[in-house]
Amino acid sequence: MATTNTGAGGPAQLVLTASVARRYYLDGRSKVEIAEEFALSRFKVARLLEDARSSGLVRIEIGHPGTVDVELSARLMEKLGLTHCVVTDTPDDHPASLREHLGVAAAELLSEVITPDDVLGLAWARSVSAMATALQHMAPVPVVQLTGALARPGADDSSIELVRDVARTSGGPAYFFYAPMAVPDAATARALRQQPEVARAFSLIGSVTKAVAGVGAWAPEQSTLFDSTSEAERAELASRGVCAEVSGVLIDIEGNTVPAGLTERMIGITAAQMRAVPEVIGIVYGTGKTLAVLAAVRSGMVNSLVTHSTLAEALIAEAER
């Protein structure tokens, strides 16, 4: 077998360098052991190992034996200033498949970062529901419902089941309530917020230390809230600059909250309350949500992300413009 000189000296030096590198990196031998075997000083062994790396004879790669793109996760975390970031190397084949993969990744992240001292808040989203399905273990913590239920045709999951399922896995208490996410008028919303079970859950929002939410773009099939509003209301809010919604909170491209009548009709966490949560993990998929995710991060309501590679690349490219 022919060997190309990589710059580590002549052929004899190359063979010696390769042999030393093999003993150290593959066989797990110490520098002292290698020095004794080859009758070299420890200084010489260290120099050969340095030459092996600088010449390209030895290349060290940091990888992950799963679907997490470690390098892209680190790049996106640094670019957006995130607390945590997990990017999966998942094919963009179907939204349901993406949700499933991201749900698993988010469940693993939440299991890792949650501690017995935390209080967990959950805002309903299809991606958060996927995480709850994948969650296998978690520290026993209180689980608080952050948004009312949003009825969807043909769907049997809701905010209540979401909180119950996660609390069952955790073994901690569940604080949930029976109320829709949006009601016809502000007066009804005020009355519902005063109901005992709703008031009890809302009284705990200030103690939430970690939360999980989805991010919706203000466009068809990009937000369950958008899809549940009237065509006139969608257009009116779009004309006022609404770019995204996080747990029912409407924001523009810069991350500013957009006051609206819809907000007064919502049963859920407010923008100020969400910004006060130390860590909010957003689970997001689909490149159509690129601007929405950036708006959510700029708003201060989302500071950790679980997403996939194509959206991560799009976010980095857009952030660098």
MARVO-776149 format. One record per residue (C-alpha): x, y, z; chain; residue number from 1; residue in one letter. Coordinates in nm, 3 decimals, padded with zeros to 5 digits. Layout:
<lonus>
+---------+---------+---------+--------+-----+---------+
:       x :       y :       z : cadena : num : residuo :
+---------+---------+---------+--------+-----+---------+
:       X :       Y :       Z :      A : NUM :       A :
...
+---------+---------+---------+--------+-----+---------+
</lonus>
This chain:
<lonus>
+---------+---------+---------+--------+-----+---------+
:       x :       y :       z : cadena : num : residuo :
+---------+---------+---------+--------+-----+---------+
:  00.000 :  00.000 :  00.000 :      A :   1 :       M :
:  00.140 :  00.337 : -00.098 :      A :   2 :       A :
:  00.145 :  00.615 :  00.160 :      A :   3 :       T :
:  00.154 :  00.982 :  00.069 :      A :   4 :       T :
:  00.397 :  01.199 :  00.257 :      A :   5 :       N :
:  00.182 :  01.448 :  00.445 :      A :   6 :       T :
:  00.463 :  01.673 :  00.554 :      A :   7 :       G :
:  00.569 :  01.483 :  00.867 :      A :   8 :       A :
:  00.925 :  01.427 :  00.728 :      A :   9 :       G :
:  01.069 :  01.151 :  00.503 :      A :  10 :       G :
:  00.925 :  00.800 :  00.468 :      A :  11 :       P :
:  01.096 :  00.666 :  00.783 :      A :  12 :       A :
:  00.978 :  00.964 :  00.987 :      A :  13 :       Q :
:  00.630 :  00.924 :  00.840 :      A :  14 :       L :
:  00.613 :  00.558 :  00.941 :      A :  15 :       V :
:  00.741 :  00.637 :  01.290 :      A :  16 :       L :
:  00.490 :  00.919 :  01.332 :      A :  17 :       T :
:  00.204 :  00.700 :  01.211 :      A :  18 :       A :
:  00.308 :  00.416 :  01.444 :      A :  19 :       S :
:  00.326 :  00.644 :  01.745 :      A :  20 :       V :
: -00.010 :  00.800 :  01.657 :      A :  21 :       A :
: -00.170 :  00.456 :  01.620 :      A :  22 :       R :
: -00.042 :  00.346 :  01.961 :      A :  23 :       R :
: -00.171 :  00.663 :  02.126 :      A :  24 :       Y :
: -00.505 :  00.727 :  01.954 :      A :  25 :       Y :
: -00.619 :  00.375 :  01.863 :      A :  26 :       L :
: -00.448 :  00.147 :  02.113 :      A :  27 :       D :
: -00.483 :  00.380 :  02.411 :      A :  28 :       G :
: -00.118 :  00.358 :  02.515 :      A :  29 :       R :
:  00.029 :  00.631 :  02.733 :      A :  30 :       S :
:  00.311 :  00.856 :  02.616 :      A :  31 :       K :
:  00.544 :  00.689 :  02.870 :      A :  32 :       V :
:  00.463 :  00.343 :  02.733 :      A :  33 :       E :
:  00.515 :  00.459 :  02.375 :      A :  34 :       I :
:  00.847 :  00.621 :  02.467 :      A :  35 :       A :
:  00.971 :  00.295 :  02.617 :      A :  36 :       E :
:  00.856 :  00.087 :  02.318 :      A :  37 :       E :
:  01.023 :  00.306 :  02.056 :      A :  38 :       F :
:  01.321 :  00.411 :  02.271 :      A :  39 :       A :
:  01.222 :  00.775 :  02.249 :      A :  40 :       L :
:  01.197 :  01.053 :  02.502 :      A :  41 :       S :
:  00.850 :  01.158 :  02.617 :      A :  42 :       R :
:  00.921 :  01.499 :  02.465 :      A :  43 :       F :
:  00.986 :  01.332 :  02.127 :      A :  44 :       K :
:  00.663 :  01.132 :  02.152 :      A :  45 :       V :
:  00.467 :  01.449 :  02.227 :      A :  46 :       A :
:  00.632 :  01.622 :  01.930 :      A :  47 :       R :
:  00.545 :  01.333 :  01.696 :      A :  48 :       L :
:  00.182 :  01.338 :  01.808 :      A :  49 :       L :
:  00.170 :  01.713 :  01.747 :      A :  50 :       E :
:  00.323 :  01.663 :  01.400 :      A :  51 :       D :
:  00.069 :  01.391 :  01.324 :      A :  52 :       A :
: -00.220 :  01.629 :  01.390 :      A :  53 :       R :
: -00.070 :  01.941 :  01.228 :      A :  54 :       S :
:  00.025 :  01.751 :  00.911 :      A :  55 :       S :
: -00.320 :  01.597 :  00.869 :      A :  56 :       G :
: -00.195 :  01.243 :  00.929 :      A :  57 :       L :
: -00.435 :  01.233 :  01.225 :      A :  58 :       V :
: -00.772 :  01.408 :  01.204 :      A :  59 :       R :
: -00.994 :  01.433 :  01.509 :      A :  60 :       I :
: -01.367 :  01.475 :  01.456 :      A :  61 :       E :
: -01.626 :  01.534 :  01.726 :      A :  62 :       I :
: -01.940 :  01.351 :  01.630 :      A :  63 :       G :
: -02.254 :  01.203 :  01.781 :      A :  64 :       H :
: -02.369 :  00.846 :  01.726 :      A :  65 :       P :
: -02.727 :  00.952 :  01.661 :      A :  66 :       G :
: -02.932 :  01.204 :  01.467 :      A :  67 :       T :
: -02.806 :  01.518 :  01.644 :      A :  68 :       V :
: -02.591 :  01.743 :  01.427 :      A :  69 :       D :
: -02.349 :  01.855 :  01.697 :      A :  70 :       V :
: -02.161 :  02.111 :  01.489 :      A :  71 :       E :
: -02.474 :  02.276 :  01.350 :      A :  72 :       L :
: -02.632 :  02.281 :  01.696 :      A :  73 :       S :
: -02.329 :  02.467 :  01.831 :      A :  74 :       A :
: -02.327 :  02.713 :  01.538 :      A :  75 :       R :
: -02.693 :  02.799 :  01.576 :      A :  76 :       L :
: -02.666 :  02.829 :  01.953 :      A :  77 :       M :
: -02.379 :  03.075 :  01.917 :      A :  78 :       E :
: -02.538 :  03.270 :  01.631 :      A :  79 :       K :
: -02.867 :  03.329 :  01.815 :      A :  80 :       L :
: -02.726 :  03.339 :  02.169 :      A :  81 :       G :
: -02.935 :  03.045 :  02.287 :      A :  82 :       L :
: -02.921 :  02.868 :  02.622 :      A :  83 :       T :
: -02.961 :  02.523 :  02.466 :      A :  84 :       H :
: -02.988 :  02.414 :  02.104 :      A :  85 :       C :
: -03.045 :  02.070 :  01.953 :      A :  86 :       V :
: -03.049 :  02.032 :  01.574 :      A :  87 :       V :
: -03.147 :  01.694 :  01.432 :      A :  88 :       T :
: -03.022 :  01.569 :  01.098 :      A :  89 :       D :
: -03.372 :  01.470 :  00.990 :      A :  90 :       T :
: -03.494 :  01.445 :  00.627 :      A :  91 :       P :
: -03.762 :  01.699 :  00.540 :      A :  92 :       D :
: -03.999 :  01.431 :  00.418 :      A :  93 :       D :
: -04.323 :  01.497 :  00.606 :      A :  94 :       H :
: -04.432 :  01.726 :  00.892 :      A :  95 :       P :
: -04.551 :  01.430 :  01.101 :      A :  96 :       A :
: -04.212 :  01.262 :  01.067 :      A :  97 :       S :
: -04.031 :  01.584 :  01.159 :      A :  98 :       L :
: -04.254 :  01.628 :  01.464 :      A :  99 :       R :
: -04.181 :  01.275 :  01.577 :      A : 100 :       E :
: -03.802 :  01.315 :  01.546 :      A : 101 :       H :
: -03.801 :  01.656 :  01.712 :      A : 102 :       L :
: -04.032 :  01.526 :  01.983 :      A : 103 :       G :
: -03.777 :  01.259 :  02.072 :      A : 104 :       V :
: -03.491 :  01.512 :  02.072 :      A : 105 :       A :
: -03.688 :  01.759 :  02.284 :      A : 106 :       A :
: -03.785 :  01.485 :  02.530 :      A : 107 :       A :
: -03.420 :  01.390 :  02.571 :      A : 108 :       E :
: -03.319 :  01.754 :  02.621 :      A : 109 :       L :
: -03.594 :  01.821 :  02.875 :      A : 110 :       L :
: -03.509 :  01.504 :  03.069 :      A : 111 :       S :
: -03.148 :  01.622 :  03.083 :      A : 112 :       E :
: -03.199 :  01.985 :  03.188 :      A : 113 :       V :
: -03.496 :  01.961 :  03.423 :      A : 114 :       I :
: -03.415 :  01.933 :  03.795 :      A : 115 :       T :
: -03.630 :  01.862 :  04.102 :      A : 116 :       P :
: -03.615 :  02.234 :  04.184 :      A : 117 :       D :
: -03.784 :  02.335 :  03.857 :      A : 118 :       D :
: -04.146 :  02.411 :  03.775 :      A : 119 :       V :
: -04.235 :  02.312 :  03.419 :      A : 120 :       L :
: -04.481 :  02.505 :  03.204 :      A : 121 :       G :
: -04.633 :  02.360 :  02.887 :      A : 122 :       L :
: -04.800 :  02.555 :  02.610 :      A : 123 :       A :
: -04.999 :  02.344 :  02.368 :      A : 124 :       W :
: -04.853 :  02.285 :  02.021 :      A : 125 :       A :
: -04.840 :  01.980 :  01.797 :      A : 126 :       R :
: -04.463 :  01.966 :  01.842 :      A : 127 :       S :
: -04.494 :  01.984 :  02.222 :      A : 128 :       V :
: -04.750 :  01.704 :  02.210 :      A : 129 :       S :
: -04.496 :  01.493 :  02.016 :      A : 130 :       A :
: -04.242 :  01.560 :  02.290 :      A : 131 :       M :
: -04.487 :  01.446 :  02.557 :      A : 132 :       A :
: -04.545 :  01.123 :  02.366 :      A : 133 :       T :
: -04.170 :  01.055 :  02.348 :      A : 134 :       A :
: -04.094 :  01.150 :  02.709 :      A : 135 :       L :
: -03.988 :  00.844 :  02.910 :      A : 136 :       Q :
: -03.850 :  00.988 :  03.232 :      A : 137 :       H :
: -03.811 :  01.322 :  03.405 :      A : 138 :       M :
: -03.746 :  01.460 :  03.750 :      A : 139 :       A :
: -04.064 :  01.488 :  03.963 :      A : 140 :       P :
: -04.169 :  01.851 :  03.916 :      A : 141 :       V :
: -04.497 :  02.044 :  03.910 :      A : 142 :       P :
: -04.635 :  02.072 :  03.555 :      A : 143 :       V :
: -04.842 :  02.381 :  03.476 :      A : 144 :       V :
: -05.076 :  02.438 :  03.182 :      A : 145 :       Q :
: -04.993 :  02.771 :  03.015 :      A : 146 :       L :
: -05.262 :  02.795 :  02.746 :      A : 147 :       T :
: -05.620 :  02.690 :  02.700 :      A : 148 :       G :
: -05.728 :  02.418 :  02.461 :      A : 149 :       A :
: -05.751 :  02.487 :  02.089 :      A : 150 :       L :
: -06.008 :  02.263 :  01.925 :      A : 151 :       A :
: -05.892 :  02.101 :  01.602 :      A : 152 :       R :
: -06.102 :  01.879 :  01.375 :      A : 153 :       P :
: -06.007 :  01.512 :  01.405 :      A : 154 :       G :
: -05.764 :  01.570 :  01.695 :      A : 155 :       A :
: -05.795 :  01.406 :  02.035 :      A : 156 :       D :
: -05.501 :  01.575 :  02.204 :      A : 157 :       D :
: -05.528 :  01.896 :  02.403 :      A : 158 :       S :
: -05.353 :  02.113 :  02.659 :      A : 159 :       S :
: -05.509 :  01.911 :  02.939 :      A : 160 :       I :
: -05.393 :  01.571 :  02.813 :      A : 161 :       E :
: -05.051 :  01.720 :  02.744 :      A : 162 :       L :
: -05.007 :  01.835 :  03.103 :      A : 163 :       V :
: -05.150 :  01.514 :  03.246 :      A : 164 :       R :
: -04.924 :  01.291 :  03.034 :      A : 165 :       D :
: -04.606 :  01.478 :  03.123 :      A : 166 :       V :
: -04.699 :  01.493 :  03.493 :      A : 167 :       A :
: -04.772 :  01.119 :  03.487 :      A : 168 :       R :
: -04.425 :  01.053 :  03.347 :      A : 169 :       T :
: -04.266 :  01.292 :  03.595 :      A : 170 :       S :
: -04.458 :  01.184 :  03.900 :      A : 171 :       G :
: -04.514 :  01.548 :  03.996 :      A : 172 :       G :
: -04.845 :  01.732 :  04.042 :      A : 173 :       P :
: -05.041 :  01.855 :  03.740 :      A : 174 :       A :
: -05.210 :  02.196 :  03.730 :      A : 175 :       Y :
: -05.456 :  02.211 :  03.441 :      A : 176 :       F :
: -05.788 :  02.371 :  03.357 :      A : 177 :       F :
: -06.078 :  02.325 :  03.121 :      A : 178 :       Y :
: -06.100 :  02.635 :  02.902 :      A : 179 :       A :
: -06.054 :  02.718 :  02.535 :      A : 180 :       P :
: -05.750 :  02.908 :  02.415 :      A : 181 :       M :
: -05.963 :  03.183 :  02.260 :      A : 182 :       A :
: -06.320 :  03.289 :  02.338 :      A : 183 :       V :
: -06.562 :  03.516 :  02.150 :      A : 184 :       P :
: -06.510 :  03.831 :  02.359 :      A : 185 :       D :
: -06.287 :  03.987 :  02.622 :      A : 186 :       A :
: -06.555 :  03.982 :  02.893 :      A : 187 :       A :
: -06.587 :  03.603 :  02.866 :      A : 188 :       T :
: -06.209 :  03.572 :  02.882 :      A : 189 :       A :
: -06.194 :  03.779 :  03.201 :      A : 190 :       R :
: -06.467 :  03.570 :  03.360 :      A : 191 :       A :
: -06.294 :  03.243 :  03.271 :      A : 192 :       L :
: -05.961 :  03.360 :  03.411 :      A : 193 :       R :
: -06.134 :  03.403 :  03.747 :      A : 194 :       Q :
: -06.260 :  03.044 :  03.758 :      A : 195 :       Q :
: -06.088 :  02.854 :  04.045 :      A : 196 :       P :
: -05.897 :  02.596 :  03.838 :      A : 197 :       E :
: -05.785 :  02.856 :  03.584 :      A : 198 :       V :
: -05.683 :  03.102 :  03.855 :      A : 199 :       A :
: -05.494 :  02.827 :  04.040 :      A : 200 :       R :
: -05.289 :  02.735 :  03.732 :      A : 201 :       A :
: -05.228 :  03.100 :  03.641 :      A : 202 :       F :
: -05.112 :  03.176 :  03.996 :      A : 203 :       S :
: -04.824 :  02.933 :  03.940 :      A : 204 :       L :
: -04.702 :  03.085 :  03.613 :      A : 205 :       I :
: -04.474 :  03.322 :  03.802 :      A : 206 :       G :
: -04.291 :  03.024 :  03.954 :      A : 207 :       S :
: -04.231 :  02.846 :  03.621 :      A : 208 :       V :
: -03.858 :  02.806 :  03.560 :      A : 209 :       T :
: -03.864 :  02.608 :  03.236 :      A : 210 :       K :
: -04.128 :  02.599 :  02.965 :      A : 211 :       A :
: -04.179 :  02.426 :  02.633 :      A : 212 :       V :
: -04.373 :  02.584 :  02.346 :      A : 213 :       A :
: -04.418 :  02.583 :  01.973 :      A : 214 :       G :
: -04.365 :  02.879 :  01.740 :      A : 215 :       V :
: -04.621 :  02.955 :  01.473 :      A : 216 :       G :
: -04.574 :  03.169 :  01.163 :      A : 217 :       A :
: -04.871 :  03.391 :  01.082 :      A : 218 :       W :
: -04.961 :  03.198 :  00.767 :      A : 219 :       A :
: -05.187 :  02.910 :  00.660 :      A : 220 :       P :
: -05.090 :  02.571 :  00.809 :      A : 221 :       E :
: -04.801 :  02.735 :  00.996 :      A : 222 :       Q :
: -04.997 :  02.816 :  01.311 :      A : 223 :       S :
: -05.294 :  02.638 :  01.468 :      A : 224 :       T :
: -05.411 :  02.974 :  01.608 :      A : 225 :       L :
: -05.394 :  03.133 :  01.262 :      A : 226 :       F :
: -05.596 :  02.848 :  01.114 :      A : 227 :       D :
: -05.863 :  02.884 :  01.384 :      A : 228 :       S :
: -05.927 :  03.258 :  01.328 :      A : 229 :       T :
: -06.149 :  03.419 :  01.068 :      A : 230 :       S :
: -06.014 :  03.529 :  00.732 :      A : 231 :       E :
: -06.086 :  03.893 :  00.815 :      A : 232 :       A :
: -05.902 :  03.873 :  01.148 :      A : 233 :       E :
: -05.602 :  03.701 :  00.988 :      A : 234 :       R :
: -05.574 :  03.974 :  00.726 :      A : 235 :       A :
: -05.619 :  04.254 :  00.981 :      A : 236 :       E :
: -05.347 :  04.117 :  01.207 :      A : 237 :       L :
: -05.112 :  04.060 :  00.913 :      A : 238 :       A :
: -05.163 :  04.423 :  00.808 :      A : 239 :       S :
: -05.058 :  04.527 :  01.157 :      A : 240 :       R :
: -04.728 :  04.345 :  01.119 :      A : 241 :       G :
: -04.797 :  04.016 :  01.298 :      A : 242 :       V :
: -04.526 :  03.774 :  01.188 :      A : 243 :       C :
: -04.550 :  03.499 :  01.447 :      A : 244 :       A :
: -04.726 :  03.376 :  01.758 :      A : 245 :       E :
: -04.580 :  03.205 :  02.061 :      A : 246 :       V :
: -04.837 :  03.044 :  02.291 :      A : 247 :       S :
: -05.097 :  03.281 :  02.152 :      A : 248 :       G :
: -04.883 :  03.594 :  02.198 :      A : 249 :       V :
: -04.867 :  03.791 :  01.871 :      A : 250 :       L :
: -04.531 :  03.944 :  01.769 :      A : 251 :       I :
: -04.386 :  04.129 :  01.471 :      A : 252 :       D :
: -04.063 :  04.058 :  01.280 :      A : 253 :       I :
: -03.858 :  04.247 :  01.540 :      A : 254 :       E :
: -04.007 :  04.051 :  01.826 :      A : 255 :       G :
: -04.231 :  04.331 :  01.951 :      A : 256 :       N :
: -04.570 :  04.237 :  02.095 :      A : 257 :       T :
: -04.860 :  04.343 :  01.874 :      A : 258 :       V :
: -05.165 :  04.451 :  02.080 :      A : 259 :       P :
: -05.487 :  04.313 :  01.935 :      A : 260 :       A :
: -05.843 :  04.226 :  02.021 :      A : 261 :       G :
: -05.752 :  03.860 :  01.982 :      A : 262 :       L :
: -05.503 :  03.894 :  02.268 :      A : 263 :       T :
: -05.781 :  04.015 :  02.499 :      A : 264 :       E :
: -05.981 :  03.703 :  02.412 :      A : 265 :       R :
: -05.700 :  03.458 :  02.489 :      A : 266 :       M :
: -05.684 :  03.229 :  02.791 :      A : 267 :       I :
: -05.314 :  03.180 :  02.847 :      A : 268 :       G :
: -04.976 :  03.312 :  02.944 :      A : 269 :       I :
: -04.895 :  03.675 :  02.863 :      A : 270 :       T :
: -04.589 :  03.810 :  02.683 :      A : 271 :       A :
: -04.448 :  03.955 :  03.007 :      A : 272 :       A :
: -04.497 :  03.627 :  03.191 :      A : 273 :       Q :
: -04.328 :  03.427 :  02.917 :      A : 274 :       M :
: -04.030 :  03.664 :  02.904 :      A : 275 :       R :
: -03.992 :  03.618 :  03.280 :      A : 276 :       A :
: -03.947 :  03.238 :  03.248 :      A : 277 :       V :
: -03.570 :  03.169 :  03.271 :      A : 278 :       P :
: -03.572 :  02.912 :  02.989 :      A : 279 :       E :
: -03.831 :  02.856 :  02.718 :      A : 280 :       V :
: -03.759 :  02.573 :  02.475 :      A : 281 :       I :
: -03.915 :  02.621 :  02.133 :      A : 282 :       G :
: -03.972 :  02.310 :  01.922 :      A : 283 :       I :
: -03.997 :  02.421 :  01.559 :      A : 284 :       V :
: -03.992 :  02.260 :  01.215 :      A : 285 :       Y :
: -04.035 :  02.379 :  00.857 :      A : 286 :       G :
: -03.832 :  02.646 :  00.677 :      A : 287 :       T :
: -04.152 :  02.846 :  00.633 :      A : 288 :       G :
: -04.109 :  02.944 :  00.998 :      A : 289 :       K :
: -03.760 :  03.094 :  00.959 :      A : 290 :       T :
: -03.863 :  03.455 :  01.018 :      A : 291 :       L :
: -04.110 :  03.353 :  01.288 :      A : 292 :       A :
: -03.838 :  03.174 :  01.486 :      A : 293 :       V :
: -03.604 :  03.472 :  01.462 :      A : 294 :       L :
: -03.887 :  03.697 :  01.579 :      A : 295 :       A :
: -03.957 :  03.464 :  01.872 :      A : 296 :       A :
: -03.591 :  03.469 :  01.977 :      A : 297 :       V :
: -03.572 :  03.848 :  01.937 :      A : 298 :       R :
: -03.885 :  03.883 :  02.152 :      A : 299 :       S :
: -03.708 :  03.723 :  02.447 :      A : 300 :       G :
: -03.989 :  03.467 :  02.482 :      A : 301 :       M :
: -03.785 :  03.177 :  02.338 :      A : 302 :       V :
: -03.420 :  03.124 :  02.431 :      A : 303 :       N :
: -03.363 :  02.755 :  02.352 :      A : 304 :       S :
: -03.444 :  02.563 :  02.034 :      A : 305 :       L :
: -03.502 :  02.209 :  01.914 :      A : 306 :       V :
: -03.516 :  02.205 :  01.535 :      A : 307 :       T :
: -03.384 :  02.029 :  01.223 :      A : 308 :       H :
: -03.089 :  02.093 :  00.994 :      A : 309 :       S :
: -03.256 :  02.270 :  00.703 :      A : 310 :       T :
: -03.435 :  02.517 :  00.930 :      A : 311 :       L :
: -03.116 :  02.565 :  01.132 :      A : 312 :       A :
: -02.920 :  02.651 :  00.816 :      A : 313 :       E :
: -03.195 :  02.890 :  00.707 :      A : 314 :       A :
: -03.192 :  03.060 :  01.047 :      A : 315 :       L :
: -02.815 :  03.109 :  01.036 :      A : 316 :       I :
: -02.827 :  03.244 :  00.680 :      A : 317 :       A :
: -03.109 :  03.486 :  00.764 :      A : 318 :       E :
: -02.940 :  03.600 :  01.086 :      A : 319 :       A :
: -02.622 :  03.681 :  00.892 :      A : 320 :       E :
: -02.797 :  03.907 :  00.641 :      A : 321 :       R :
+---------+---------+---------+--------+-----+---------+
</lonus>
